[in-house]
Amino acid sequence: MRLVARLFRLIWGGDVDRPLRPLLAVSFVGTASFSAGWTYVGIWAIESLGASSAQLGVAYLIAAVAGLAAGYLGGHMSDHVGRRPMIFLGWALMAATFFSYALVGHHVWLGLGLASLAGIGGSIGTGADQAMVADLVPPERHEAAYASVRVANNLGVVCGPPIGGVLLIGRHWPLLFSGVTVLALLTIAIGYRYLPRAGAYQPTEPPTRGSLGVIRRDRAFLLFLLSGGLAYLTYVAFETVLPISAVNTHGISPSVWGFLVIINPACVTLFQLRVIRWTAGFPAGPKFVTAMLLMGGSFLFLVLSGSIATFVLVLFVFVVGEMLWVPTSQAIVARLAPEDVRGAYMGAFGSTSAFGFALGPFTGLQLRGAYGDDAAWYFFAAVSVAAAAAGAAAVRGAAGRRVSPAPAGY
């Protein structure tokens, strides 16, 4: 127990709001369980099911689109039934999906169909999860709180694949998926035991108006949704196009890239909370613009050189922008959202990730194949500028809003 406490203080320090700590535990275990399985789903589909890359790509696209709808709907429902039920539903669906993988055998269409549904379980609790952060801490603590949750998620992403690798010894796919199912159920058990039923900054009553109509009329938020989609296009380039360029164009071996890419999670783990503390005095709008320009602009270094040192520079500059972008954008959405439909707003914004994951790899790889790597980097840099402009306009358009204090939880 003392070791756990020391590790907690090392990573998060003493500046984590106590009501947030159960959510950190759920985020860590849940993300570890998801990444332990999802990391290997593509390999399973190709090796065990015999699916082609094209078929797998279509399955991923459908999963992204399903996640787009599920994210909003889950957040919307959390405003009516509470955050906990939707968080539990998301992990229950995820557990059921991974358990079903263990029973598929070698039926390719059944396996791909189930993989296409994975986006529902992965997204339906996201809006509730992010809204719960704003329910638990005061507005002035939103950025720090979202940064804390991001560190927990990042640790889960780091720990998950090795856990999955241990379960997959001997290519025993049913053992892997059964183990992931147990981890997902453990997430529900931890959440059921420790997640609070109410937050001090939660509305007392469910909404009496439709969230979709509110969102449709909120021009500032719609503009920020556009910005979020463009931002995720830039982010997905880092995850998908950058490693392909490093290995296939510039001759960096996959093993060396494996060591280089650790820079990102290591920096997030060690510096995410510190970056938020160091920049706490700066307004959200300029921070968001800086984040976007750092993320997209970092790719332009590769136009000048493709050396290992340049890739290290890109990784460092990008992750600094990423550490500014994620908690700042989530805090902006929490501030834009009317309290009674906060979950719907958070769910809608979370769904913009599906837009990036659906179009980012396709667009970037098409440009790279037709015109070379430089065309892709110019494109993603331009997208980041557009994201920065849209985000800044959204923040400026909402600057005059008055946010009423939320009454205690329901």
C-alpha positions as CSV (number, residue, x, y, z in Angstrom):
1,M,0.0,0.0,0.0
2,R,2.9,2.4,0.8
3,L,4.4,1.6,-2.6
4,V,1.2,2.5,-4.3
5,A,0.9,5.7,-2.3
6,R,4.5,6.6,-3.3
7,L,3.9,5.9,-6.9
8,F,0.7,8.0,-6.8
9,R,2.6,11.0,-5.3
10,L,5.4,10.6,-7.8
11,I,3.1,10.7,-10.8
12,W,0.2,13.0,-9.6
13,G,1.8,14.7,-6.7
14,G,-0.5,15.9,-3.9
15,D,-2.6,18.2,-6.1
16,V,-5.4,15.8,-7.0
17,D,-8.9,16.5,-5.7
18,R,-9.9,13.7,-3.4
19,P,-13.4,13.1,-5.1
20,L,-11.5,12.5,-8.4
21,R,-9.4,9.6,-7.2
22,P,-12.0,6.8,-7.7
23,L,-12.4,8.0,-11.3
24,L,-8.6,7.9,-11.8
25,A,-8.7,4.2,-10.6
26,V,-11.5,3.3,-13.0
27,S,-9.8,5.2,-15.9
28,F,-6.5,3.4,-15.3
29,V,-7.9,-0.2,-15.0
30,G,-10.5,0.3,-17.8
31,T,-8.0,1.8,-20.3
32,A,-5.5,-1.0,-19.4
33,S,-8.2,-3.6,-20.1
34,F,-9.2,-2.0,-23.4
35,S,-5.7,-1.5,-24.7
36,A,-4.7,-5.1,-23.6
37,G,-7.2,-6.4,-26.1
38,W,-7.7,-3.8,-28.8
39,T,-4.0,-3.6,-29.5
40,Y,-4.2,-7.1,-30.8
41,V,-7.6,-7.2,-32.5
42,G,-6.1,-6.3,-35.9
43,I,-3.5,-9.1,-35.7
44,W,-6.2,-11.5,-34.6
45,A,-8.5,-10.6,-37.5
46,I,-5.8,-11.1,-40.0
47,E,-4.0,-14.1,-38.5
48,S,-6.8,-16.1,-37.0
49,L,-9.9,-15.0,-39.0
50,G,-8.0,-14.7,-42.3
51,A,-9.4,-11.2,-43.0
52,S,-7.8,-9.0,-45.6
53,S,-6.4,-5.5,-44.8
54,A,-9.2,-4.0,-46.8
55,Q,-11.9,-5.9,-44.9
56,L,-10.3,-4.9,-41.6
57,G,-10.1,-1.3,-42.7
58,V,-13.9,-1.3,-43.4
59,A,-14.5,-2.8,-40.0
60,Y,-12.5,0.0,-38.3
61,L,-14.4,2.6,-40.3
62,I,-17.7,1.2,-39.2
63,A,-16.5,1.1,-35.6
64,A,-15.5,4.7,-35.8
65,V,-18.9,5.8,-37.2
66,A,-20.7,3.7,-34.6
67,G,-18.6,5.4,-31.9
68,L,-19.5,8.8,-33.2
69,A,-23.2,8.2,-32.6
70,A,-22.7,6.2,-29.3
71,G,-20.6,8.9,-27.8
72,Y,-23.3,11.6,-28.0
73,L,-26.1,9.2,-27.1
74,G,-24.3,7.9,-24.0
75,G,-23.6,11.5,-22.8
76,H,-27.2,12.5,-23.5
77,M,-28.5,9.5,-21.5
78,S,-26.1,10.3,-18.6
79,D,-27.9,13.6,-18.1
80,H,-31.1,11.7,-17.5
81,V,-30.1,8.5,-15.7
82,G,-26.8,9.6,-14.1
83,R,-23.1,9.1,-15.0
84,R,-22.5,5.8,-13.2
85,P,-25.0,3.7,-15.2
86,M,-23.7,4.8,-18.6
87,I,-20.1,4.2,-17.5
88,F,-21.0,0.7,-16.3
89,L,-23.0,0.1,-19.5
90,G,-20.0,1.0,-21.7
91,W,-17.6,-1.4,-19.9
92,A,-20.3,-4.1,-19.8
93,L,-20.7,-3.8,-23.6
94,M,-16.9,-3.8,-24.0
95,A,-16.6,-7.0,-21.8
96,A,-19.4,-8.7,-23.9
97,T,-17.7,-7.8,-27.1
98,F,-14.3,-9.2,-26.1
99,F,-15.8,-12.3,-24.7
100,S,-17.6,-12.9,-28.0
101,Y,-14.3,-12.7,-29.8
102,A,-13.2,-15.8,-27.8
103,L,-16.2,-17.7,-29.2
104,V,-15.9,-16.7,-32.9
105,G,-13.5,-19.4,-34.0
106,H,-12.5,-18.7,-37.6
107,H,-15.7,-17.1,-38.8
108,V,-14.3,-14.0,-40.5
109,W,-17.6,-12.1,-41.1
110,L,-18.9,-12.7,-37.7
111,G,-15.6,-11.6,-36.1
112,L,-15.4,-8.5,-38.3
113,G,-19.0,-7.7,-37.5
114,L,-18.3,-7.9,-33.8
115,A,-15.2,-5.7,-34.3
116,S,-17.4,-3.1,-36.0
117,L,-19.5,-2.9,-32.9
118,A,-16.6,-2.3,-30.6
119,G,-16.9,1.5,-31.1
120,I,-20.3,1.4,-29.3
121,G,-18.9,0.0,-26.0
122,G,-15.8,2.1,-26.3
123,S,-17.7,5.4,-26.7
124,I,-21.0,5.1,-24.9
125,G,-19.6,5.8,-21.5
126,T,-17.0,8.5,-22.6
127,G,-19.4,11.5,-22.3
128,A,-20.5,10.3,-18.9
129,D,-16.9,9.8,-17.8
130,Q,-15.8,13.3,-18.9
131,A,-18.9,14.9,-17.5
132,M,-18.3,13.3,-14.2
133,V,-15.0,15.1,-14.0
134,A,-16.8,18.5,-14.2
135,D,-19.4,17.2,-11.7
136,L,-16.8,16.4,-9.1
137,V,-14.5,19.5,-9.1
138,P,-15.1,23.3,-9.3
139,P,-14.7,25.0,-12.7
140,E,-11.3,26.5,-11.8
141,R,-10.0,23.0,-11.3
142,H,-11.2,21.6,-14.6
143,E,-8.0,21.7,-16.5
144,A,-6.0,20.1,-13.7
145,A,-8.7,17.4,-13.2
146,Y,-8.8,16.5,-16.9
147,A,-5.0,16.4,-17.0
148,S,-5.1,14.0,-14.0
149,V,-7.5,11.7,-15.7
150,R,-5.4,11.8,-18.9
151,V,-2.4,10.6,-17.0
152,A,-4.4,7.7,-15.6
153,N,-5.6,6.8,-19.1
154,N,-2.0,7.1,-20.5
155,L,-0.7,4.7,-17.8
156,G,-3.4,2.3,-18.8
157,V,-2.3,2.5,-22.4
158,V,1.3,1.8,-21.3
159,C,0.4,-1.2,-19.1
160,G,-2.3,-2.8,-21.2
161,P,-0.4,-4.1,-24.2
162,P,2.2,-6.0,-22.1
163,I,-0.6,-7.6,-20.1
164,G,-2.2,-8.6,-23.4
165,G,1.1,-9.9,-24.6
166,V,1.4,-12.2,-21.5
167,L,-2.1,-13.5,-22.0
168,L,-1.3,-14.1,-25.7
169,I,1.6,-16.4,-25.1
170,G,1.3,-19.2,-27.7
171,R,-1.1,-17.2,-29.8
172,H,-4.0,-18.4,-27.5
173,W,-6.6,-15.9,-28.6
174,P,-9.5,-17.2,-26.5
175,L,-7.2,-16.8,-23.4
176,L,-6.4,-13.2,-24.4
177,F,-10.0,-12.2,-24.9
178,S,-11.2,-14.0,-21.8
179,G,-8.6,-12.2,-19.7
180,V,-9.6,-8.9,-21.2
181,T,-13.2,-9.6,-20.3
182,V,-12.2,-10.3,-16.7
183,L,-10.3,-6.9,-16.6
184,A,-13.3,-5.1,-18.0
185,L,-15.6,-6.7,-15.3
186,L,-13.0,-5.7,-12.7
187,T,-13.4,-2.1,-13.9
188,I,-17.1,-2.3,-13.3
189,A,-16.6,-3.7,-9.9
190,I,-14.1,-1.0,-8.9
191,G,-16.5,1.7,-10.3
192,Y,-19.5,0.2,-8.5
193,R,-17.6,0.2,-5.2
194,Y,-15.9,3.5,-5.3
195,L,-17.4,5.9,-7.9
196,P,-19.5,8.5,-6.2
197,R,-23.2,8.6,-7.0
198,A,-23.3,12.3,-7.0
199,G,-20.9,15.2,-7.5
200,A,-20.9,18.5,-5.7
201,Y,-21.2,20.4,-9.0
202,Q,-23.9,18.2,-10.6
203,P,-27.4,19.5,-11.4
204,T,-30.1,18.5,-9.0
205,E,-32.6,17.6,-11.7
206,P,-32.4,15.9,-15.1
207,P,-32.9,18.1,-18.1
208,T,-36.4,19.0,-19.3
209,R,-35.3,20.0,-22.8
210,G,-33.7,18.1,-25.7
211,S,-30.0,18.3,-25.8
212,L,-29.8,18.0,-29.6
213,G,-31.8,21.1,-30.0
214,V,-29.6,23.0,-27.6
215,I,-26.5,21.9,-29.4
216,R,-27.9,22.8,-32.8
217,R,-28.5,26.4,-31.6
218,D,-25.1,26.7,-29.9
219,R,-23.0,28.2,-32.7
220,A,-19.9,28.5,-30.5
221,F,-20.1,24.9,-29.5
222,L,-20.7,23.7,-33.1
223,L,-17.6,25.7,-34.1
224,F,-15.6,24.0,-31.4
225,L,-16.9,20.6,-32.6
226,L,-15.5,21.4,-36.0
227,S,-12.3,22.4,-34.4
228,G,-12.2,19.1,-32.4
229,G,-12.7,17.1,-35.6
230,L,-9.8,18.9,-37.3
231,A,-7.6,18.6,-34.2
232,Y,-8.2,14.8,-34.1
233,L,-7.2,14.6,-37.8
234,T,-3.9,16.1,-36.8
235,Y,-3.6,13.8,-33.8
236,V,-4.3,10.7,-35.8
237,A,-1.5,11.6,-38.3
238,F,0.9,11.2,-35.4
239,E,-0.4,7.7,-34.5
240,T,-0.8,6.3,-38.1
241,V,1.1,8.3,-40.8
242,L,4.2,9.2,-38.8
243,P,5.4,5.6,-38.0
244,I,4.8,4.6,-41.6
245,S,6.9,7.5,-42.8
246,A,9.6,6.8,-40.3
247,V,9.9,3.1,-41.3
248,N,9.0,3.0,-45.0
249,T,10.4,6.3,-46.2
250,H,13.3,7.1,-43.9
251,G,14.5,3.6,-43.2
252,I,14.2,3.7,-39.4
253,S,13.8,0.1,-38.2
254,P,10.6,-0.9,-36.4
255,S,12.6,-1.8,-33.3
256,V,14.2,1.7,-33.2
257,W,10.8,3.3,-33.7
258,G,9.4,1.3,-30.8
259,F,12.0,3.0,-28.6
260,L,11.4,6.4,-30.0
261,V,7.6,6.3,-29.6
262,I,8.0,5.7,-25.9
263,I,8.9,9.4,-25.7
264,N,5.2,10.3,-25.9
265,P,3.7,8.3,-23.1
266,A,6.8,9.0,-20.9
267,C,6.4,12.7,-21.3
268,V,2.7,12.6,-20.7
269,T,3.2,10.5,-17.5
270,L,5.9,12.7,-16.1
271,F,5.0,16.2,-17.4
272,Q,1.2,16.4,-18.2
273,L,0.2,17.8,-14.8
274,R,3.3,20.0,-14.6
275,V,2.6,21.5,-18.0
276,I,-1.0,22.4,-16.8
277,R,0.3,23.9,-13.6
278,W,3.0,25.9,-15.4
279,T,0.4,27.3,-17.9
280,A,-2.4,27.8,-15.4
281,G,-2.2,31.6,-15.7
282,F,-2.8,31.7,-19.4
283,P,-6.2,32.0,-21.0
284,A,-7.7,28.9,-22.6
285,G,-8.0,30.3,-26.1
286,P,-4.3,31.2,-26.6
287,K,-3.3,27.8,-25.0
288,F,-5.5,25.9,-27.4
289,V,-4.1,27.8,-30.5
290,T,-0.5,27.2,-29.3
291,A,-1.3,23.5,-28.8
292,M,-2.6,23.1,-32.3
293,L,0.3,25.0,-34.0
294,L,2.8,22.9,-32.0
295,M,1.1,19.6,-33.0
296,G,0.6,20.3,-36.7
297,G,3.7,22.5,-37.1
298,S,6.0,19.8,-35.7
299,F,5.5,17.7,-38.9
300,L,7.1,20.4,-41.0
301,F,10.5,19.6,-39.5
302,L,10.3,16.4,-41.5
303,V,10.2,18.4,-44.8
304,L,13.7,19.5,-43.9
305,S,15.2,16.3,-42.7
306,G,14.2,12.7,-42.0
307,S,17.0,11.8,-39.5
308,I,16.4,10.1,-36.2
309,A,17.2,13.3,-34.4
310,T,14.5,15.1,-36.4
311,F,11.9,12.5,-35.5
312,V,12.9,12.8,-31.8
313,L,12.4,16.6,-32.2
314,V,9.0,16.1,-33.8
315,L,7.9,13.7,-31.0
316,F,8.9,16.2,-28.3
317,V,7.3,19.2,-29.9
318,F,4.1,17.3,-30.7
319,V,3.7,15.9,-27.2
320,V,4.1,19.4,-25.7
321,G,1.2,20.5,-27.9
322,E,-0.8,17.4,-27.1
323,M,-0.4,18.0,-23.3
324,L,-1.8,21.5,-23.8
325,W,-4.5,20.4,-26.2
326,V,-6.4,17.6,-24.4
327,P,-7.2,19.0,-21.0
328,T,-7.6,22.6,-22.3
329,S,-10.1,21.5,-24.9
330,Q,-12.1,19.3,-22.4
331,A,-12.2,22.2,-19.9
332,I,-13.4,24.5,-22.7
333,V,-16.3,22.1,-23.5
334,A,-17.2,21.8,-19.8
335,R,-17.3,25.6,-19.7
336,L,-19.4,25.9,-22.9
337,A,-21.9,23.2,-21.7
338,P,-25.1,24.2,-20.0
339,E,-25.1,22.2,-16.7
340,D,-28.3,20.3,-17.4
341,V,-27.0,18.8,-20.7
342,R,-23.3,18.6,-19.8
343,G,-23.1,14.9,-20.5
344,A,-24.5,15.4,-24.1
345,Y,-22.0,18.2,-24.7
346,M,-19.1,16.1,-23.5
347,G,-20.3,13.0,-25.4
348,A,-20.7,15.0,-28.6
349,F,-17.2,16.5,-28.3
350,G,-15.7,13.1,-27.5
351,S,-17.3,11.7,-30.7
352,T,-15.1,14.1,-32.8
353,S,-12.3,11.6,-32.2
354,A,-14.2,9.2,-34.5
355,F,-14.1,11.8,-37.3
356,G,-10.3,12.0,-37.0
357,F,-9.8,8.2,-36.8
358,A,-12.2,7.6,-39.7
359,L,-10.6,10.2,-42.1
360,G,-7.1,10.8,-40.8
361,P,-5.4,7.6,-41.9
362,F,-7.3,7.5,-45.2
363,T,-6.5,11.1,-46.2
364,G,-2.9,11.1,-45.0
365,L,-2.0,7.8,-46.6
366,Q,-3.7,8.7,-49.9
367,L,-1.7,12.0,-50.0
368,R,1.5,10.2,-49.1
369,G,0.9,7.6,-51.8
370,A,0.1,10.1,-54.6
371,Y,2.4,13.1,-53.8
372,G,4.9,11.9,-51.2
373,D,5.4,12.5,-47.5
374,D,5.9,16.2,-47.7
375,A,2.4,16.7,-49.1
376,A,0.9,14.9,-46.1
377,W,2.9,17.0,-43.7
378,Y,1.8,20.3,-45.3
379,F,-1.8,19.0,-45.3
380,F,-1.8,18.2,-41.6
381,A,0.0,21.5,-40.7
382,A,-2.7,23.4,-42.6
383,V,-5.4,21.3,-40.8
384,S,-3.9,22.3,-37.4
385,V,-4.1,26.0,-38.4
386,A,-7.7,25.6,-39.3
387,A,-8.4,23.8,-36.0
388,A,-6.6,26.6,-34.1
389,A,-8.7,29.3,-35.9
390,A,-12.0,27.5,-35.4
391,G,-11.2,26.9,-31.7
392,A,-10.2,30.4,-31.1
393,A,-13.3,31.8,-32.7
394,A,-15.5,29.4,-30.6
395,V,-13.8,30.5,-27.4
396,R,-14.1,34.1,-28.3
397,G,-17.8,33.7,-29.3
398,A,-18.6,32.1,-25.9
399,A,-16.5,34.6,-23.9
400,G,-19.6,36.6,-22.8
401,R,-21.5,33.6,-21.5
402,R,-22.6,33.7,-17.9
403,V,-22.1,30.4,-16.1
404,S,-24.4,29.9,-13.1
405,P,-23.2,27.8,-10.2
406,A,-24.4,24.3,-10.1
407,P,-26.4,23.1,-7.2
408,A,-25.3,20.0,-5.3
409,G,-25.7,16.5,-6.8
410,Y,-28.7,14.3,-7.4
